[in-house]
Amino acid sequence: MEALLASTFTVAIAEIGDKTQLLALILAARFSHIKGSKTAIILGIFLSTLVNHFAAAWLGNWAVGLMSPELARYLVAASFFAIAL
């Protein structure tokens, strides 16, 4: 449980100020005079995140269908190493 909490805390701290949070802050400040704008901003970010993740999952599923499972495994491993650098 200690490892889970430590890793969750680390990721939460690393995500402070990411693009989504900054966009929400800017939009909320810009449209604060419009009634219901906060709800619309949160809903818009939520829906765009869902569409983005759906598109990524669909594209990944399509791409894996074009290659062997072994090649897919090596490509995923290489991408993790590239991100780590």
C-alpha positions as CSV (number, residue, x, y, z in Angstrom):
1,M,0.0,0.0,0.0
2,E,2.9,2.3,0.7
3,A,4.3,1.9,-2.8
4,L,0.9,2.6,-4.3
5,L,0.5,5.8,-2.3
6,A,4.0,7.0,-3.1
7,S,3.7,6.4,-6.8
8,T,0.2,8.0,-6.9
9,F,1.5,11.1,-5.0
10,T,4.5,11.3,-7.4
11,V,2.4,11.2,-10.5
12,A,-0.1,13.7,-9.0
13,I,2.7,16.1,-8.3
14,A,4.2,15.6,-11.8
15,E,0.9,16.4,-13.4
16,I,0.3,19.7,-11.7
17,G,0.3,22.4,-14.4
18,D,-0.2,20.1,-17.4
19,K,-1.8,21.4,-20.5
20,T,-5.3,20.4,-19.6
21,Q,-5.2,22.1,-16.2
22,L,-3.7,25.3,-17.8
23,L,-6.4,25.3,-20.5
24,A,-9.2,24.9,-17.9
25,L,-7.7,27.8,-15.9
26,I,-7.4,30.1,-18.9
27,L,-10.9,29.3,-20.2
28,A,-12.5,29.7,-16.7
29,A,-10.8,33.1,-16.3
30,R,-11.8,34.2,-19.8
31,F,-15.4,33.2,-19.6
32,S,-16.1,33.6,-15.9
33,H,-18.8,36.3,-16.6
34,I,-21.0,33.8,-18.5
35,K,-23.4,31.8,-16.3
36,G,-22.7,28.1,-16.5
37,S,-19.4,28.5,-18.2
38,K,-17.5,26.4,-15.6
39,T,-19.8,23.5,-16.2
40,A,-19.4,23.8,-19.9
41,I,-15.6,24.0,-19.7
42,I,-15.4,20.9,-17.5
43,L,-17.8,19.0,-19.7
44,G,-15.9,20.1,-22.9
45,I,-12.6,19.0,-21.5
46,F,-14.1,15.7,-20.3
47,L,-15.7,14.9,-23.7
48,S,-12.6,15.9,-25.6
49,T,-10.5,13.6,-23.4
50,L,-12.9,10.7,-24.0
51,V,-12.8,11.3,-27.8
52,N,-9.0,11.5,-27.7
53,H,-8.6,8.3,-25.7
54,F,-11.2,6.5,-27.9
55,A,-9.3,7.6,-31.1
56,A,-5.9,6.5,-29.6
57,A,-7.4,3.1,-28.6
58,W,-8.9,2.6,-32.0
59,L,-5.8,3.6,-33.9
60,G,-3.6,1.3,-31.6
61,N,-5.9,-1.6,-32.2
62,W,-5.9,-1.0,-35.9
63,A,-2.0,-0.7,-36.0
64,V,-1.5,-3.9,-33.9
65,G,-3.7,-5.8,-36.4
66,L,-1.1,-4.9,-39.1
67,M,1.8,-6.6,-37.4
68,S,2.8,-9.7,-35.5
69,P,2.4,-9.7,-31.7
70,E,6.1,-10.1,-31.3
71,L,6.8,-7.0,-33.4
72,A,4.2,-5.1,-31.5
73,R,5.8,-6.1,-28.2
74,Y,9.2,-4.9,-29.4
75,L,7.8,-1.6,-30.6
76,V,6.0,-0.9,-27.3
77,A,9.2,-1.7,-25.4
78,A,11.2,0.6,-27.7
79,S,8.7,3.4,-27.2
80,F,9.0,3.1,-23.4
81,F,12.7,3.3,-23.6
82,A,12.5,6.3,-25.9
83,I,10.2,8.1,-23.5
84,A,12.5,7.3,-20.6
85,L,15.4,9.1,-22.3
